[in-house]
């Protein structure tokens, strides 16, 4: 679905019309939107980030886990080390029953998952976006959009400035913003997705999941406490400030999200799933929600794109939600920058959906499979769970594939027919001849060409120095490898002639 017209949303607001065009507008300032906007601004693309919420940060996080591939992407932005200091690493993840996923053998600098509340990730990404020059428009709600062959018109309404008579009267100001491209990162209830006429097919998998932030009189034995029985499951993770997040479900309490929730019910579901409630007290926040599995049929309509929860939502099993959205952003941002800056044709943007939609579908299947096995109650499903647990423990190739999908390092993107076997694969953080690392060279949104030292400065060109770094293997490897800004192989050759290197750079770097 890559036509040039979108569905116009309704507005109902009046006011002034903005006339200054923007190359890109990002709607939604969660982790996905912040990473995307920060990448664009770092690449020299003026970008406006529109957010209907106020400026202040919220501590009401659902996400608590950063996986290896996401940490690699954050490393390429100079943020991973500080987040590692703020979080707590865990090298084994227990999913249910006897199924434990070992992460310490991952072929990554980050051979663990990092337990860290989502708002800490947002804080680092927001700081980076501000430093890069992103224009933030808080308390600005998108009410509709329309597009044509030249750009997108976004209709918004903005709360009046505090302290003014208009603010006292509760007035809002209508405005139209114009951009070459728009990216909707505005969550499951995406206004952008609705405005371009895309459905969000799927269903609710679990109703009446309870959330609570509580203190504990007894500290759990493990950093993440997860378990499931036939009638209940629970997940317990620390915020780091003395409070813990409890996510739980009780099959016997299938009630609407609006049903009142108290601490006694939270304790009950915890005892059912974990065997005890750890002396829970002092709940500072409690709520219910329902967990859906949904995916938009397309991630693009014309000049409008979707990423993160606006494109796909799934169960929290495996902690893949925020991670998948951040990797969407890492895939799309450099492509938009290349096109907007005139270094690549617009057709490059077609590869975003081609590469990321299958990943979103795979995450829906894997997270859904985990939660269904965790909820197993009938004898045949319990037998299947036991068999799968045993199989994963005994079959190393299957286990590696499952862990690769869970952590994100196992995905590869489609490659053209006849391409080198490395094309489309994730490139690990290899050592370079100057003592540096690949993911340090990727900072700033660069491509990186890695060649044997005998190649010298082949590929270095003043015309590309703002978006290409040339490096050499620390080893005696003979492959010439061009790495995309998102850490995937764009091109490779085992016997590259100078003309072949230049052709690859012209095609991919511009």
N, C-alpha and C positions, 0 to 999 in steps of 0.2 A: 504494500500500500504506500506508494511513493508519489502520488499525484500532487498537484500544486494547489488544490483547494481544500479547505477544511470547513467544518461545520461552525457556524456562528453561534456563540453562546448568548444568553440573555444578560442584560445589564441592570436596568432599573435605576441607574445613577446618572446624575447630570453634573456638569461642571466644565472645567477647562480641558483643552486638548494639548497634549505634549507633542512637540514637533521634532525634537532632536532624535535622529535615528540611532539605534544601538546595534552593533554587530550581533550580540547574543543577549537574550534575557533568560535567566534561570528562575524558575518558580518553585520556591520551597527551600528553606535553609536547614534541612537536616544534613546528616553526614554526606549523602550523595550529592546534594546541591552544593555544599560547601567545597568539597573536593573538586568538583567540576568547575565551579566558578574560579577557584584559586588557580587551577591549572590554566584556564583560559587567560586570566590576567597575567600570570607568569610568562605566558607565551606572547604577551603584548596585545592581546585581544581585549578591548574595552567590554566589560560585562556588567550587567545590572542584575542583582539578586533580589527578587521580590518575595516578601514573607508577610503573611497576614498576622502573625503573632507579634507581641511586643519584643523589644530588644533583649530582655533579660533571659538568661539561661535557665532551663528547667532541669531539675534533678530526677525527673520521673522517667527513667530509662527502662525500656524493655530489653534492649540488647546489652549483653555483658561479656561478649567473647570476640576477640580478634583472632582470626586464623592465619596460618603461615603466609598464604598468598597475599592477603590484605596487608600484613606486616611488611612484606616485600615491597608492595606498592607504596606504603607509607615511608619506607626506607628510601625509595627513589625520590621522595619529597622532603627528606631531611627530618622526618617526624618520628620515626620508629624508635630511636634510642630514648627520647624523652618519654614516650608512652610506655616503653618497657620499664623505665624507672618508676612510673606512676602505677603500673599494674602489677599483677602477680602471675608468673608463668606456671603452667600446668602441663606436664609431659604425658599424662594419661587421662583419657576422658571415659568415664563410665556412663553408658547410655541406658541400659536397663539390665536387670538380672545379672548374669555373669558376663555380659558383653562389655569388654573394656578395649578401647582403642589406644594403642601405644603410638605416641607421636615423636619419641626421642630418636627414632631412626629416619625421620623425614630428611630428604636431600635438600635442606634449606638452612640458611643461617638461623632461621626461626623454627627450630625443631620442637615446637610446643605451641599451645594456644595461650593467649594472654587474657586473663580475667580483668576486665576494666569496664566500668560503666560507660554507656554511650555518650553521656554528656561530657566526659573527659576527652573523648575523641573529637566531639564537636568543638570543644574549647580550642584544641590545637589547630583544627582545620579552619576555624573562624579567624584565629590570629593570623594564620598564613594568608588567608584571603584578604584580610584588611591590609596587611603589609604589601600584598601584590597590587592593591589598588581597586579591588572590587567595590562597586557602588551598591550599598545596601539600602533597600527601601522597606523598612519595617512597617507594621500596621497598614499594609497595602494588600488588598484582596483582589485577586483576579476574578472578574465577573463574566468574561467571555473573550473570544478572539476570532479573528478571521484572517485568511491569508490569500495571497495572490502570487504571481510568478516572481515578484521582486522582494517580498518580505511578508512579515506578520504584524498585524495590528492587535495589540493586547489592551483590552479595556480593564481598568482597575478603579477601585475606590479606596481612598486613603482617609484615615481619621484626621480630623483637624488638629493642628499643633496644640499641645497642652498649654493651658493658661489663656487661650484666646476665647473670645465670645462664642465662636463657632464650636469650639470643643465643649464649652459649657452647655450649649444647646444640643450637643450630640450630633452635629452635622458631619457629613462625609463629603469628600470632594471627588467627583468623577474625573477621569483623565484617560487619554489614549496614549500608549507607548508603542513605538515602532521599532522593529528589529529585523535583521536578516534571518535569524533563526531563534527559535524558542525551545527550551528544554523543560519539560514538566518533571520535577522531582518532588511533587507535592503529595505524595503518600497514597494510601489505598483509596481514599475518596477524592482522587485527583480531579480538580476542576479542568485542568488542561486536557486530560484524557476525554472527559465528557464533551468538551468544546470541539474536539476534532472528530467526534462521533464514533469513537472506538468503544466496543463493549468490553466487559471485564468478566468473562465467563468463568464459572467455577462454583464452589459451594462452601458452606461452613462445615468444617470437619469436627470441631469440638465447640460446644456451647458452654457458657458459664465457667470459663477459666477464671480463677481468682488471682488477684495480684495484691500483695501487701508488702510494705516496708516496715520491718519490725526489728526490735532488739532481741537478743537471745541471752538467756541466763547461762546456757551451756554452749561452748564453742564446738561446732562440728569437727569431726576428725579429718575431713578432707576439704580442700579449697572450694570445690563445687560438689554439692551433694545432690545426686539425682537418683531417683528410683521410680519404678512403676510396678503396680500389682494389677490384678484384673479390674478393680473398681476405682483405682485412683493412681495419679502420679503427682510428683512434686519435684521442684527444682529450687535449690537454695544457693544464693551467691552473695558474697560480701560487697558492699559499697566501698568499704575502706574507711568509713567515718563512724563505725560502730553499729550501723544498721545493715540489715540483710534484706535482699529481695526474695520473696517467696512467690513462685508461680505454681499453682496447683489446680487439680481437677478431680472432682468426685462424681463418679457415674450416677450416684443416687441423688445428686443435687443439680439436675438439668433444668435450670431456671433462667428466665430472661436476664439480660445484662442489667436491667433496671432494678432487679430485686436487691433490697438492702443486704449489705455484707457486714458481719461483725467479726471480732477477733476469735470468738469461740469456733466459728465455722472454719476460719483459717487454721486454727490449731487442729481441728478434727481432720481436715484433709491431709495435713502434714503427718499426723500420727498414722493415718491409714497407709500412706505411701512410704514414709520413712521410718515408721515404728515408734517415733517419739516427736514431741513438738519443741524440744530444746529450750523449754521455759520461755516461750515467746511472750513479749510484753511491749508496751509503748508503741503501738502502731501509729506511725505518722501519716500513713496514706493507705487506703484500701479501695479496690475497684474490681469490677468484673469485665471480661471482654470475651469475644468469640474468635476462634482461630479459623481463618479461611484459607483455601487453596484456590488461587485465581491467577490467570495470566492473560494479558492483552494479546490479541491475535497478531498485532504488529507493534513494533516499537517506534515507528515513524509514519507520519502522514505529511507529505510535502516537506515543509520547512520546520515542522514541529516534531520533537522527539520525546520519548518517555524513558525514564530510568528509575531504578530503585523500586520502592513499593508502588509507585504509579504504574509500573509495568508488570510487576509480579508480587504476589504475597503468598506465604506458605506458613506451615506450622513452625513454632520456634525450635523444634527438635533439631539438635545438631548445631544450633547457633549460627545459621547461615544467612539470615536476613540482611543485617547491616553489611556483612561482608560482600554479599552478592551485589548490593547496590553500589558500594564503593568501587567494585571492579567494573560495573557498568560505566561509572563515571570515568575511570581511568582509560577505558577503551574509547569512549566517545570524545573526550576532551581534546586529545592531540589531533584527532581527525578534523574536528571543527576548526581548530587553530590552523591546521595546514590549508584548509579550504578558504577560510576567511582571510588569511594572510597571503593568498594567491600562490601557494606553493604546490597545490594539488587540485585536480578537477573535482567538481561536486560529486562525481560518481563514487569517490572514496567514502562518502557518508553512507552509501548503501551497505557497506561492509559492517556497520555497527549492528544492525538487526541480524544480518547473516551470521555474525559471530556470537552475539550475546543472547539471542532468543533461544537457541538450543541449550545454552547453559542454564537459563532460567527454567526451562522445561525439565532439565535434569535435576535441578535443585528441588523443584516441586515433587518429583518422584522420590528422591532420596529422603527428604524430610518427612514426606507423607508415609513412606515405608517405615521409617523409624518410629513414628508416633503410633502407627497401626500395630506394629509388633509390641510396642510398649503397652498398648491397651489390650493386648491379647487376653481373652478370657475363656473361650471355648477350647476344648481339648485339642482339636486339630490345629488351631492357631498357636497354642502353647507349644505343641510338638514342633511346628514350623519354626518358632522362635528358638527353641533349643537346638534344632538341627542347624539353623543359620549361624547361631553362636559358635557351635562346634566347627562348622565349615570355615568360618572366617578365621578361627584360631589355627586351623590346620593348613589351609591353602594360602600360601604366601602371596602368589600373584593376585588372587581375588582380594586379599586383605589390602595389598598396596593400592589396588585400583579404588577400593572403597575409601581408604584414607585420603587418596589423592583428590577424590571428588569432594569429600567432606571439608578438606583444608583449602581447596581451590588450586593446588599446585598440579593436579593431574589433568586439567583441561587443556586441550589444544584447539586451535582454530583451523578452519578449512584452508587448504593450500591449493594453488592452481595445479592442474594436471602437469606432470613432468617436473614439478618443483623439487628442490633438494629435500631430503627427509627431515631436516630440521625446520623447514619453513612452517610457521604457525605454532611452533612449540614454545612453551615457557622457557626462557633462558635463565638458569640459576645465577647466583651472584658470584661469578667467576673472578679469580684474581687476575690482575693486569700487570704488565711488565714494569710499570712505574711504581709499583707498590700499592696502588689503589684497588678499588673494587668496581665492578660494573655498575652496581646500583648507586654508587656515588657519582659516576659519570652521567647517569641518566637524569640527575637532578637538573632542574631548569627546563625539562621537557625536551631534551635532546634525543636524536637518534645517536647510536654509537656503532661505529664500524670497528670491528676487532679483526686484526689480521696478524700473520706471523711478522716478526720484527724485520725479516728480510724484505718485506713489502715497503718498508720505509714510510714515507708520508703519503703514499698512494691513497687518493680519496680526499685528502685535505684540500680545501678550496675556500678562498676568502668569501665567495658568494654564499657559502653554506655554514660559515663558522658560528652563526647565531643559532643553528639548529642541528649541527652535526659535530660530534666529537670523534676523533680517530685515536684508537688505542691498539695495543699489541698484547697477545697472549703472554702470560707469565710462564707458560709451559712451551713445549716444542710443537704444539698443535699446528697443523697446516691449513685448517679451514679458514676461509674468509667469511665473516658473519656480520650481517647488518641487523642490529637490534632496534626495534621500534621503541618509542618513548614509554610504552606500557610494559616493556620487558619481554615481548614476544619476538620471535625471529621473523623478520620481513623477507630476508633473502640469505642464501648461503651458497658457497661453492667450495669444493675441495681443490680445484685447480683453476682459480680465477685469474684470467688475463686482465691487464689494465682496462681494456675496453669493456669487459664484462662488469668490472667494479663500477666504472663510470656510468654504464647503462643502468645498473641497479640503483645507484644513487639518484640519477635523473628521474627514474620511475617513482621511487619511494620518498626521497627527501625533497626533490623538486629542483 
